[in-house]
């Protein structure tokens, strides 16, 4: 709530503490770092229409590229 008020987002943010959404979107994956394997979220972005349909999905996307691809898709 504080984050939303501070940045005036106008939408609810999701905290997926039980990985239900990340598993449904198939982004809960086995990852590895420095030889250690663990489960985590694959960085992804989704453009979802007002009816809940996924219009576009980008997997393994960088934070820098996310707004570029989203704006590009919205212009089509």
Secondary structure, DSSP 8 states (H G I E B T S, - for coil): -HHHHHHT--S-----TT-HHHHHTT-EEEEEETTEEEEEE--EEEEE-TTS-EEEEEES--HHHHHHHHHHHHH-
